[in-house]
Amino acid sequence: MNDSNDFKKFCLEHKGAIIGGLIAIIIAFTALRQVLFAILIICVGIWIGNYVQKNKEKVKETLKNLIDKF
């Protein structure tokens, strides 16, 4: 009886890690990781575009300095 209670307590304390592990296994063994990678690339592109739009002068200056170094 004690083993059953210990297992139940373990599952309750670590359910987030267990769920995360199961999701990671599903992603690892399916083509879902390709979709998630594509979504990540799209999000990074959106973030960079937004940053450049809001900081045009800073980006221009940084690129100019970078080009001048070469």
Secondary structure, DSSP 8 states (H G I E B T S, - for coil): -HHHHHHHHHHHHTHHHHHHHHHHHHHHTSTHHHHHHHHHHHHHHHHHHHHHHHTHHHHHHHHHHHHHH-
